[in-house]
Amino acid sequence: MLTDPQTSGGLLVSCAPEAADRLVEDIRAAGYPAACRIGAVVSGAGTLKVRDLGNG
């Protein structure tokens, strides 16, 4: 989990892929409706691919 007070204290949380949907649901239920998945870590050749998931 990472937090950055320079950006209103936003959080970046990492979890196992199979736990992601439940984690987002739990965070939203705790009163943070803007919680969303923003990406995935995959194996590869060290390139960076940015894709807008359109849910935030």
N, CA, C and O atoms as a DFTB+ gen file, in Angstrom:
224 C
 N C O
     1  1       0.852      -1.161       0.000
     2  2       0.000       0.000       0.000
     3  2       0.900       1.226       0.000
     4  3       1.838       1.305       0.793
     5  1       0.631       2.169      -0.867
     6  2       1.365       3.431      -0.947
     7  2       0.398       4.589      -0.777
     8  3      -0.747       4.524      -1.226
     9  1       0.859       5.645      -0.132
    10  2       0.055       6.853       0.010
    11  2       0.906       8.058      -0.346
    12  3       2.121       8.031      -0.151
    13  1       0.302       9.098      -0.858
    14  2       1.027      10.307      -1.233
    15  2       0.277      11.523      -0.731
    16  3      -0.725      11.909      -1.333
    17  1       0.736      12.150       0.371
    18  2       0.042      13.312       0.911
    19  2       0.053      14.510      -0.032
    20  3      -0.736      15.438       0.149
    21  1       0.926      14.510      -1.028
    22  2       0.973      15.612      -1.984
    23  2      -0.211      15.573      -2.946
    24  3      -0.507      16.568      -3.607
    25  1      -0.881      14.441      -3.025
    26  2      -2.029      14.304      -3.930
    27  2      -3.276      13.939      -3.135
    28  3      -3.978      12.986      -3.471
    29  1      -3.544      14.685      -2.101
    30  2      -4.726      14.483      -1.250
    31  2      -4.726      13.147      -0.529
    32  3      -5.782      12.672      -0.111
    33  1      -3.562      12.533      -0.377
    34  2      -3.473      11.288       0.372
    35  2      -4.005      10.071      -0.344
    36  3      -4.381       9.097       0.308
    37  1      -4.052      10.090      -1.664
    38  2      -4.540       8.931      -2.412
    39  2      -3.754       7.678      -2.093
    40  3      -2.592       7.760      -1.693
    41  1      -4.368       6.519      -2.264
    42  2      -3.729       5.242      -1.967
    43  2      -3.558       4.404      -3.219
    44  3      -4.386       4.437      -4.129
    45  1      -2.463       3.651      -3.248
    46  2      -2.249       2.636      -4.270
    47  2      -2.090       1.324      -3.522
    48  3      -1.193       1.188      -2.690
    49  1      -2.951       0.358      -3.810
    50  2      -2.952      -0.923      -3.112
    51  2      -2.674      -2.027      -4.122
    52  3      -3.204      -2.009      -5.233
    53  1      -1.853      -2.976      -3.738
    54  2      -1.550      -4.129      -4.579
    55  2      -2.098      -5.385      -3.914
    56  3      -2.002      -5.543      -2.696
    57  1      -2.675      -6.285      -4.722
    58  2      -3.190      -7.547      -4.181
    59  2      -3.160      -8.599      -5.281
    60  3      -2.901      -8.296      -6.446
    61  1      -3.427      -9.832      -4.892
    62  2      -3.507     -10.922      -5.863
    63  2      -4.663     -10.659      -6.825
    64  3      -5.705     -10.156      -6.405
    65  1      -4.499     -10.990      -8.106
    66  2      -5.556     -10.715      -9.091
    67  2      -6.913     -11.284      -8.704
    68  3      -7.941     -10.645      -8.928
    69  1      -6.923     -12.477      -8.126
    70  2      -8.203     -13.094      -7.774
    71  2      -8.894     -12.410      -6.600
    72  3     -10.068     -12.672      -6.339
    73  1      -8.182     -11.539      -5.891
    74  2      -8.769     -10.818      -4.759
    75  2      -9.175      -9.393      -5.113
    76  3      -9.789      -8.708      -4.295
    77  1      -8.844      -8.939      -6.315
    78  2      -9.016      -7.527      -6.672
    79  2     -10.467      -7.054      -6.632
    80  3     -10.754      -6.016      -6.036
    81  1     -11.370      -7.778      -7.242
    82  2     -12.766      -7.326      -7.275
    83  2     -13.348      -7.225      -5.867
    84  3     -14.029      -6.252      -5.540
    85  1     -13.080      -8.225      -5.043
    86  2     -13.594      -8.214      -3.666
    87  2     -12.973      -7.069      -2.867
    88  3     -13.660      -6.416      -2.082
    89  1     -11.688      -6.825      -3.062
    90  2     -11.019      -5.741      -2.346
    91  2     -11.635      -4.394      -2.707
    92  3     -11.885      -3.574      -1.823
    93  1     -11.881      -4.155      -3.986
    94  2     -12.508      -2.901      -4.414
    95  2     -13.901      -2.777      -3.796
    96  3     -14.267      -1.704      -3.318
    97  1     -14.671      -3.848      -3.799
    98  2     -16.005      -3.826      -3.180
    99  2     -15.913      -3.471      -1.698
   100  3     -16.690      -2.656      -1.200
   101  1     -14.962      -4.085      -0.996
   102  2     -14.798      -3.826       0.437
   103  2     -14.389      -2.382       0.707
   104  3     -14.885      -1.762       1.648
   105  1     -13.494      -1.848      -0.105
   106  2     -13.059      -0.458       0.078
   107  2     -14.221       0.493      -0.186
   108  3     -14.415       1.455       0.558
   109  1     -14.991       0.234      -1.235
   110  2     -16.168       1.068      -1.508
   111  2     -17.175       0.988      -0.366
   112  3     -17.741       2.005       0.035
   113  1     -17.403      -0.219       0.160
   114  2     -18.342      -0.403       1.270
   115  2     -17.874       0.314       2.529
   116  3     -18.687       0.658       3.386
   117  1     -16.570       0.541       2.644
   118  2     -16.014       1.243       3.802
   119  2     -16.130       2.757       3.659
   120  3     -15.674       3.503       4.525
   121  1     -16.748       3.215       2.554
   122  2     -16.989       4.646       2.401
   123  2     -16.101       5.367       1.411
   124  3     -15.994       6.592       1.448
   125  1     -15.456       4.612       0.516
   126  2     -14.583       5.218      -0.489
   127  2     -15.090       4.852      -1.885
   128  3     -14.545       3.948      -2.518
   129  1     -16.124       5.544      -2.372
   130  2     -16.782       5.160      -3.620
   131  2     -15.913       5.301      -4.871
   132  3     -16.254       4.739      -5.912
   133  1     -14.817       6.024      -4.797
   134  2     -13.966       6.209      -5.973
   135  2     -12.961       5.076      -6.161
   136  3     -12.197       5.091      -7.126
   137  1     -12.946       4.101      -5.264
   138  2     -12.003       2.987      -5.385
   139  2     -12.223       2.259      -6.708
   140  3     -13.363       2.013      -7.103
   141  1     -11.125       1.913      -7.397
   142  2     -11.233       1.196      -8.664
   143  2      -9.921       0.496      -8.989
   144  3      -8.863       0.854      -8.472
   145  1     -10.010      -0.499      -9.845
   146  2      -8.813      -1.169     -10.368
   147  2      -8.188      -0.252     -11.403
   148  3      -8.889       0.344     -12.221
   149  1      -6.858      -0.139     -11.365
   150  2      -6.192       0.730     -12.331
   151  2      -5.180      -0.001     -13.198
   152  3      -4.634       0.598     -14.124
   153  1      -4.912      -1.259     -12.934
   154  2      -3.935      -1.954     -13.756
   155  2      -3.591      -3.325     -13.220
   156  3      -4.201      -3.820     -12.272
   157  1      -2.595      -3.927     -13.853
   158  2      -2.141      -5.260     -13.470
   159  2      -0.642      -5.354     -13.683
   160  3      -0.085      -4.682     -14.551
   161  1       0.004      -6.186     -12.892
   162  2       1.425      -6.464     -13.057
   163  2       1.525      -7.806     -13.764
   164  3       0.973      -8.805     -13.304
   165  1       2.233      -7.819     -14.881
   166  2       2.387      -9.046     -15.658
   167  2       3.855      -9.259     -15.986
   168  3       4.640      -8.310     -15.993
   169  1       4.221     -10.492     -16.254
   170  2       5.603     -10.763     -16.653
   171  2       5.787     -10.325     -18.100
   172  3       4.836     -10.289     -18.881
   173  1       7.013      -9.996     -18.438
   174  2       7.271      -9.558     -19.798
   175  2       8.687      -9.052     -19.968
   176  3       9.563      -9.328     -19.148
   177  1       8.900      -8.317     -21.027
   178  2      10.232      -7.859     -21.398
   179  2      10.596      -6.504     -20.805
   180  3      11.555      -5.880     -21.259
   181  1       9.869      -6.038     -19.819
   182  2      10.222      -4.781     -19.188
   183  2       9.675      -3.550     -19.883
   184  3      10.188      -2.452     -19.666
   185  1       8.658      -3.694     -20.705
   186  2       8.040      -2.539     -21.343
   187  2       6.860      -2.080     -20.496
   188  3       6.349      -2.832     -19.666
   189  1       6.445      -0.870     -20.708
   190  2       5.325      -0.309     -19.963
   191  2       4.179      -0.054     -20.919
   192  3       4.353       0.583     -21.957
   193  1       3.010      -0.553     -20.567
   194  2       1.814      -0.335     -21.376
   195  2       0.770       0.308     -20.476
   196  3       0.421      -0.247     -19.435
   197  1       0.271       1.469     -20.867
   198  2      -0.740       2.176     -20.087
   199  2      -2.057       2.086     -20.835
   200  3      -2.140       2.416     -22.018
   201  1      -3.086       1.634     -20.127
   202  2      -4.401       1.492     -20.740
   203  2      -5.432       2.091     -19.799
   204  3      -5.444       1.771     -18.611
   205  1      -6.292       2.952     -20.313
   206  2      -7.362       3.556     -19.522
   207  2      -8.496       2.555     -19.405
   208  3      -9.102       2.173     -20.406
   209  1      -8.786       2.123     -18.164
   210  2      -9.865       1.167     -17.951
   211  2     -11.225       1.840     -17.923
   212  3     -12.252       1.161     -17.930
   213  1     -11.245       3.181     -17.892
   214  2     -12.481       3.932     -18.001
   215  2     -13.442       3.784     -16.847
   216  3     -14.650       3.925     -17.040
   217  1     -12.949       3.502     -15.646
   218  2     -13.870       3.343     -14.527
   219  2     -13.473       4.214     -13.340
   220  3     -13.649       3.806     -12.192
   221  1     -12.956       5.375     -13.591
   222  2     -12.594       6.209     -12.457
   223  2     -12.515       7.613     -12.855
   224  3     -12.220       8.474     -12.026
